[in-house]
């Protein structure tokens, strides 16, 4: 444990100044905080909102084990990485002149030094749960950004202490990080960290280290410019030639780090690759600003707007918008979605967390606040796209396929769909003291992992096939309310559940064809009903056939199973629907769900129709939606169809 830099009396004196404004030192023009525009913008507004939320959850208990820590309302713990908040808090202190933000920054840094700092220069992930030191790279970046942009408001002694502490962290990372350390997000993010440390510390050795890692990462891009390495081994190739790719970590951590490294060092090859990668990853942004990570290797952290503990896509897409104007549009839509998911001054983990009664994990707020601070400190002339631009999935382009992730994107009429047979399974490495579990739980087997409508919004989504706490301190637990996997599926339920989501040997065929003057996109998937651990039923295999037909107006799901007689079968279709939506059932084979911008009609030709609709919505933490769980009984050898269409628009 590091000795406190403050006495208890000094800490209490700091608290007494919280409501007052401090006097800013006289700054040169170069030291003044940069402002992206003269008028308030959503980045600045949301950053201030989130920092107020952090202050509301900062412990004032004089016990040094608690003093200055950020208490998590969802997890009922202190996340060891909360010291990353030092950067956004110091920026807001600098731009508002309010002492409460300066005090908060000083105290959260002091808590980190007391509780998670180590003698070798590292910081660990948690006080007790995980001793993983790789996260030193993230805190070092936050500390370096705080010193570089806002160190002028610190007194000389504090600024020197923080600079010395950064030097110790950089020295630790110098021997700890290689291109093979952790998942690919660690070495890639270290390229940015070392470039920053070279700038702040004036040590050009770190410039060389930054370049080594950045250029080594260039070997980790697929021909389609998707960054791989989010899994072990990083360079794995599966039986279907899939790579370990995670959209959330790529767009919210690795690519922003590469973008900032390239800009800091004027590294053109890395800049060119990053721009190309950002264009490809933008293909997976939905019209509402969400990231479609329904297929990702680490989608157990998927939050609809991004990923639970990474920083945000905004530095990459905003800072490189002069190379591609659509980047600014992508960043702005995502920011608007985050704003819509913010309640009580904290960022919630998905669109329906707040309505469902789930609390926000504070980790989302203190990490993503860093992203907004970076954008605001970058002196971009305008942060709002004008005019507004179309993104790839705004357009009905037909079909796009990405074999390296076993995933197809369909865009026809107002429908946007994702079908995946990704067979890479994420296995969490058990770090010292970290607990850990195996299996990432993303859907496979030719699953319809996402369905979105331009007027109605999200209709269907994947979740984990079986919710697991892969990272114990970085995921939430369910409330004592109904919950279930959200991916549409065939299921055989008894003592053991067998589903159409777990067969990595299933195969999918995608094609687009002309039907008169119109087009139709068809997916055919065949596989076996298996457990989440890929085991077949003991009394004989059950083979399923799924077909998805998409036209301009309708989506039709056709399902059948060849299985032994008396095998209990059902098709489960959880339709995204907040509890405030009206659900009607005019007959046994028709469901109408009235959403804010129209009515979705779901029909089936199954002889028994739909089972009774539960009175209470189901929910899943990944990616954070309430759903109406529609269930259709099936029989072995029987084919059923389900039709989904917009029946009225408001």
N, C-alpha and C positions, 0 to 999 in steps of 0.2 A: 504494500500500500504506500502510495506517495504521500509525503507530508503536506498538509494543507498550506497554501500560500496566504491564507487569511486566518486571523484569529477569530474566535466566536464573536467577540465584540465588533470586529471589522465587518463581519458578515451581517450582523444585526444593523449596523450603521448603513450598509448598502441597502437593506430592506427599507429603511426609513426614508430613503430618497426616491422610492419607486414612483410616486405620483408627481414628482417634480421634473422640470426640464433641466438637463445639464448644459453647461456652457461648452459649445464646440470649440476646439482649439482653432487658431487661425490657420486656414488651409490654403495652400497654393491652388491654382487652377487645376493642376494635374491631380491634386489630392481630393478634389471635390467629387462626391459620388455622382456617377453618370445617371442621367435621366433619359429614358427613351423618347419622351415627348413632354410638352409643356402641360398637357392636360392629363388627368388621371386615366389610367388604362386598366384593363381587367387583370393584367399581370400584377400591377402594383396593388390593386384593390384586394385581390385574392391573397397575395403574400401578407398584407397587413392583417387580413381576417384570420389567416392560419396562425400567424405569430401571436395574435390575441388568444387564439385557442390553446396554443402551447403555454402561454403565461397562466391561463386559467387552470392548467393541470400540472404546473410546476410546484414541487413540494417546498413548503416554507418551514418544515420541521427542522429544528436546529441540529438534530442528529446528523453527523456527517455522512452516514450511510444513506440518508434520504435527501438532505438539503441540496436543492437545485435540480434534482432529478425530475424527469417528466413521467408522471404516473399514467399508465394506460387504462382507459375506462373499459376497454373490451377484454384485455388479457389479465387485468388485475396484477400486473407486474411492472417493473421498470425495465424497459428495453435498453440493453447496454450500449446501443449505438445512438442513444438520444443526444449525446454530445455533438453529433453532426449539426444540430440546430444552432450551434454557435455562429455559423455563417449567416443564415437568413436573419437571425435575431440581431446580429451586429449591423447588418445592412439597414434594417428598419430603425435601429437606434440612430444610425448616422443620418438617415433621411428625415426622421421626425424630430430628432433632438430630445427624445423622451428617455429619461433615465431608467424607466422600468425595463426597457428592452436591453439596455446596456447591462443592467444588473442581471437580467435573465441569462444573457450570453456569458457573463463572467461566472455565474453560479453553475450553469450546466457544464461548462468546461471544467470547473473545479470538481464537480461531482465525478466526471469522467476520470480526472487525474486521481481522485481518491479511490475509485472503485474498480475501474477496468483498465487502468494504465499498468504497464509492466516494465521491469527494470531494463529489458532488452530494447526498449523503444517502441514496442508494439502496444496496441490496445486489443482487448479480447471482446468477443461478441456479447457476452453476458456475464453478470457477476457470478452466477453459479451454473447456469444451464449449459452454456457452451464456451469452451476456452479457445475457439477458433480465432487465430490471429490475422487471417487474411483480410478482415474488415478494416485493418489499419489503413489500407489504401483509401478507403472512403472518408475516414475521419481526417486523414492527412490532407486530402483535397479540400475538405471543408475548412480546415484550419488555415491552409495556404490561401484560399480565396478570401477568407475573413481578413487575414493580415494584409494581403495585396491590395484589396479594394477599400478596406475600412480600418486598417491598423492605425490610421492617424487619430482616431478618437480614443485610443488606449493610451494610458500613461506610459512613459518610457520603460519603466521597470516591467510592467505587464507585457508590453509588446516584445521586450527582449526575452522574457520567460517563454512566451508562446513561440517565438522564433526558434529558441533553443530546443523546445519540445518538438517542433516540426523537424528540426535537423536530426534528432534522435530517431524519429519515425522513419525518415528517409533512409537513414543508415540501416535500420532494421530491414526495410523493404528491399534494400539493395542486395542483400544476401538471401532473402526469403523468396522473392518472386522470380519465377522463370515462366516461359511460355506454357509450361505444363502444370503450373500451380492452380489447383482448384478447377472450377469451370472456366471457360474462356473469358468470362466477364472480368476475372481478376487480373490476368496479365494485360488484357486490352485496356482496362481502366488504369492500370499502373503506368501505361505510356503517357497518359494525361497527367497523372500524379507526378511522375519524375520530371516532366517538362515544367510543371508549375514549381516544383521544388528548385529546379535550376534557376528559375526566374526570381523566386523569393529569397533563396539562400545564396544566390550568386555562385553556385557550384556547377560548372559545366560538365562534370562527370555525369550528372543526372540527365543532361541533354543526350549524351551517348546512350545511356540506359533506356531512355524514352524511345529513341529511334530504333534500338535493337528490338524492343518488344512490338512496336507499331509495325515494323517491317516483317517481323516473324508472323504477325497476325494476318498478313496478306495471303498466307497459304491456307487460311481457314474460311475462305469464301467459295461457295459453289459456283458453277457456271452461270446460274441465275442471280448471283450476287446476294445470296442468303448467307449470313454468318453462322457457322456451325461451331460446336464445341461445348454446348450446354448439356453436358452429360459425360459419363466415363465409359471407355476412354474418349477423350475429346475428338479423336479422329475416327471413331467407330463408323462402320458401314454395315448396315443390317442385311438380312437376307433379301429384302426388297430394295436394297441400295439407298436406304434412308440415312440421314445424318442427324446427330443430336442438335436440333435447332429449337430455340425458344424465342418467339416473337417479343414477349414482354421484356425479357432481359436485353435483347438486342436493341430495341428502339428506346428503352428507358435508361440504359446504362452503357453498353459497349459502344454503340455507334455515336452517341453524344460524346463519349470520351475520345474516340478517334477523331471526331470532328474538331474538338477543342485542341487536341494534340497537334493536328495538322495546321490549324490556324496559328497556334503559338510558335511553331517551328518552321512555318512556310514549307511544309513537306508536300510537294505536289502529287507524287504517286499515291500517298495515303489519302490525300484529299480527293483525288479522282475516284479511288475505290469506295470511299465513304459516300460520296454523292451517288454513285451507281447503286450502292447498297440501300441507301435511303429511298431511292426511287422504287426499288423492288419491294422493300418492306412496306412502303406506302400503299401497295396493292392490297394490303390486308386491313387498311383502315376502312371502317364502315361509315356510311353517310352521316351518322350522328357523332362522329369523332372517336368511336370506340375502336379498340384493337382486337381483331379477330384472332385470338390465341387459342381457339377451340382445339387445336391439334398440337400445341407446343409441348416440348419435352418437360418443361417445368410449369405446366399450366395449373398446377395445384396452388399457384400464387396469382392466378388470373383474376383481375378485378373489373373487367369490362373496359375501364379507362386505361388500364395498364397492368402493373404488377405490384405486389404488396410492399416490397422493401427496396425497390430500385428508385431512381431519382426523377425520371420523367423524360419525355421525348423532346421537350422544347428547346434545349440548347442546340441540339443537332439541327432540327428543322428551322429554327429561327435564324441561327447564326450562319447557315448556309443558304438562306432563302434568296440571296442575290444570284445564286447559281441556278435555282429553280423556283420560280414564284409560287408554285403549288405547295412548296414546303411550308410557307407561312400560313397558308390556308389550313394545312393539316394540323399544325401546332395550335392554331386558334380554335379549331373545332374541338380538339382534345381538351383545351383549356376550358371551353364552354361546358363540356361534359363534366369535367372535374368540379367546376363551379356549381353545376346542378346537383352533384353528389356531396356538396358541402352543407352541413347543418351544424348549428351550434358552434360555428367557427372551426370545425374539424372536417377533414376529408374522410368520407365513409367508403367502405370497401366494395361498393357496387350500387347500382341504381335503387334497389329496394331494401337495402339494409335499414335505413331510417324508418321507412313505413312498416317494416316487419318487426321493429323493436330491437334490432341488433345494434350494439354499440360500435363506435369507430375505433379501430386500432390506431393509436397515436403515431405508430411507425409510418403510416401513409403520409401523415402531415409533415413530420419533421424531415423526411427524406425528400418529398416532392417540393417542399418550400425551397430547398437548395436550388432546384431547377429554375424556379421563378427568379430567385436572386441572381443567378448566373445570367439569365436573359436581361434583366434590368441593369446589370452592371456592364453589359456589352455595348451600350450606347447605340442601339439600333434605332434609326430615325423614326420608323413607324412599325408598330407591332400588330396592327389590325389590317388584314388583307382588304384592299380596295382597288378594283371591284372584287367581289367574292368569286372564287374560281372553282371549277369542277375537279373533283378527285377521281381516281380511276374507277372506284366502285359506284360513283354516281351514274356512270354510263352503262347502258345495256350492251356490253361488248361480246357476250356469248360465253365462251369457255376458256379458262386458263388453267394449266396444270403445272404442278411443281413436283416432279418425281422424287427429288431429294428429301421431301417431307411426306410423300405419298398422299398429296392433298390436291383437290381440284376446287376452283372457284367458278361459280356460275353466276351470270348476270343477264337476266332476260326480263323485259317489261319492267315491272316495279319490284321483282323478286331478286334477292341476292342470297346465294346459298354456298355452303362449304360442305364437301364430302371428303372424309379422310379414311385411309387405311394405313396410316403411319405406324410402323412396327418398331420404332425405337422406344425402349422402356427405360425411363430414368431410374437410376439406382443411386440414392443419396449416400455419399461416403460418410461413414460414421467418424466424425472428428473427435478428438480427445474430449471427453466429458459431454459430447453433444447429443447422445442418445441416437436419434436417427431411425429411419425405417427404409424399406425398399419398395420400389414401384411408384411410378409417377401418377398412374391412374388416368392418363388421357384416353379418350375414346379412340377406337380403331374399328376394324371389321367392315369398313364401308359405311360408317355411320354418317347420317345427316347431322353434322356437328354444329351447323348454324343455318338459320333461315331468318331473313330480314326482309321487311316490306317498306318501300319508300314512304308510304302514308302511315302505316300502322306501327312501324318501328320493329324492334326485335320480336320474333314469333317463337322460334325454337333455338335452343342453345345446348352445347355440351357442358358437362361438368366433369369432375373426376368420376370414374366408373364406380369407385368405392372410396368415400372420403377417408383420407389418412392424414395424420399429423406428420408429414414428411420432415418438416422443420418445426420442432416443437414450440420454439419461442417466436416463430414468424408466421404462425397460422392461428386462426380463432377456432373456438369450440362452438358447436351448435347450441342454441337455446333449447329449452325443453318444449319444443313445438314441432309440428310435422316437418320432416325434411326427407329428401330422397335425391338420387341422381337425376339430373335433368335431361340427359341425352335421350332422344327418341330411340326406342329399342323394342326388340322382341325379347320376351323374358319367360323362362320356365321357373316358376317359384314353388319351392317346397321347403324342406329343411335346408337345402342349398340352392342358391340362385345361379342360374345359367343364363347368359345374355348374348346378344349379337354384337356386343361392344368389345369383346376381349380376344377375338381370333386374329392374331397377327399373320396367320397364313391365308386369311380371306383375300379374295381378289376382287377388284372393282374395274369396270369398264365404263368410260365416259365418252359420250359422243353428242354431236350437235347435228341436226338435220333440218332440212326445209320441209315444211308441211304446207303446201300451197304457197301463199304469199307470206306465211308466218314461219317462225322457227320453233323448234322444240329441242330441249336439252334432256338427255336421258342418262341416268346412272344405273348400272346393274351391279349388285354386290352379292357374292355367294360366300358362305362360310359356315362355321359350326357354333352352336351355343356352348359357351364355356364359362367357367367361373372367372373371377377377377384374377386368379392365379393361373389361368389358362388350362384348367382341367375339364375334361368332358364328363357327361353324366355316366354313372357306373352301369346303367341298364341299357346302354346303346347310344350312339352318337345322334345328335339332332342337327340336321343340315338346313340352313335358312337361305332364302332367296329374297332380296330386297330390291325394289326398283323405285327410282324417283324420276318422275316426269315433270318437267317444268315448262310451262308456256307463258305467254305474256300475262295471262289472267289467273292461272290455276297451278297449284302444285298437287300432284297425285302420288301418294305412297302406296305401293303394292307390296304385300308381305305374305310369305308362306313358309311352312316348316315341314320337312320330312322327318318324322320322329316316331318312336314306338307308340302304339295306341295307348290311350289314357294319359299321355304326357300332358301335364297342365301347362297351357300356353296362354300368353296374353301379349297384346301390343300396348306399350305405355307411351303416351304422347303428352308430356308436360308442356302446356302452352303458356308462354310468358304472359302473365296477367296480374296486375296489382289488385289488392283486395278491394279497391274502390271501383274496379271495372264491373259492369253488369254481365252476368252469365245467365243465358236462357237456354232451355232445352224444349223446343216445340214438339219434338217426338223423340223416340228412342235412338234414332240414327242421326240426329242433327243437334249441333251445339252452336250457339251464337254468343260471341264475346264482344261486347261493345267497349272499345278503347277510346281515348280522347279524340282521335282523328279518324275514326271509322269503325266498322263492325267486321269482324272476322267470322266467317261461317266454316265450320268443320263438319263434314258429312262422312259416313261410312256405309258400305254395303254389307258389313258383317251381319249374319243372321240375328245375333243377339243385341246388336247395336252397342251403345256405350253403357258401361256400368254406371251406377249412381255417382254423381259428382260429389266429392267431399265438401262439407260446408266450409272448411278452413283451407286456405292456400298452403301448398307445400313451398319449400324454400331450399336453396343451396347457397352456401357461402362462396362457391365458385360458379359463375362470376358475380353472384349477388342479385338473383332475381326471385320474385315470387311467381308461382305457376299454378295453373289449374291442371291437376293431373288427370288426364283423360285415359281411361283404360278400356280396351276392347278385347273380349274373350276370343281366343282362336282355337282351332282344332287341328291336329296333325293332318297334313295333306290338303288343308283348306286354304284358299287364297282370299285375302281380304283387300279392300282398297279404302284409302282415306283421302278425301279431297279437302284442300284448304283454298279459300278464295276471299277476296274483299267483296262483301255484299253491299256495303254502303259506305260512303265517304262523307265526313263532316268537316 
